[in-house]
Amino acid sequence: MDFRSDNVAGMAPEILAAIQAANQGNASSYGADEYSAQLDAAFSKLFDTPCRVFPVATGTAANALALDALSPGHGAIYCHEQSHIAVDECNAVEFFTAGARLVPLPGGGGKIDPQALQAHLAQGWRGVQHHPQPRAISIAQATECGTVYAPAEIAALSAIARQHGLLLHMDGARFANAVAAGNHHAADLSWRAGVDVLGFGATKNGALAAEAVIFFKPELADAFIYRRKRGGHLFSKMRFLSAQLLAMLEDGLWLRLAGNANARAKQLADGLAGQGLRLAYPVEANEVFVYLPDRQVQGLKAHGALFHPWDEAAGLYRFVCGFDKSDADVAALLRAASDA
Ligand SMILES: Cc1ncc(COP(=O)(O)O)c(C=O)c1O
């Protein structure tokens, strides 16, 4: 009953098999291998547009290096106040951009409120030498609260971005869950809605360690190879990262794995709500945020359930379903919750 994170899961068997298959003989290093050579074409097909693709091994690196490509050190990057880049990445964006300012903005359910963004931009920082210069917006898909931006919501932010000459970055550590959650094409939740750069997460979805930084405007990627090398994410044995990403795309594995995680989260949310518990956010991907009385928290722990305290003072707890959670796993947790 380990629902602390999707990171507690191991690898999907298909990913392990792909790593094993790539483990044959020698291959050119630093991304000059036959697996890495297929990435641009594979993702361009998936997204139905030409894109340039760069594997890195962590979501933090994907975010920090992508934003480094979008903003100089004197730039301002607008993000949600609860976003991973603002709260959980130990200033990696500030470090890799050599000082860009993250401007945290409010908004319900982890989504940036377009009006708050407009209001901030109306302050007139642009062109004033004393102020950080507006450069980019960063949104997470799915969000830190487990909600999913609809294409129109992304488009509303990208319209503001265009109006103010900003670029739009998407932290897609759980992009697979967001796409699997609706009937949208991957393109509709990204470049067609105005996203310029996407971090396509695979690790949380059953890879060992692989995230793809995807540039939908190829010219933005021109210096990325240097940024990645300087950032320590140019893997000498890159074939193993690339093989994981290709395996994810094979026969829609990424959507099957994420679809299961989402379905288990829905099962969990429905079950908890059925027990009279209050959910903090709509469950749209693979995370469930629920208010629990202390008695039930202690009871669940006594049953061996593991979950993440999100805001203990408020009695809010997070349960995440990984790709490998089963119907029976969730049923066991629900039984423990009702016994607790
Ligand atoms: C939304 C989001 N972005 C980025 C990351 C960072 O990933 P990593 O821990 O691989 O650096 C996480 C990890 O929890 C995340 O939840």
The ligand as an ORCA input file, in Angstrom:
! r2SCAN-3c Opt
* xyz 0 1
  C       5.746     18.127    -11.738
  C       7.160     17.665    -11.521
  N       8.138     18.212    -12.262
  C       9.412     17.832    -12.121
  C       9.791     16.868    -11.210
  C      11.241     16.566    -11.040
  O      11.632     15.300    -11.356
  P      12.980     14.669    -10.761
  O      12.684     14.304     -9.351
  O      13.247     13.519    -11.674
  O      14.051     15.700    -10.858
  C       8.803     16.257    -10.427
  C       9.182     15.211     -9.449
  O       8.515     14.932     -8.492
  C       7.466     16.688    -10.577
  O       6.480     16.168     -9.806
*
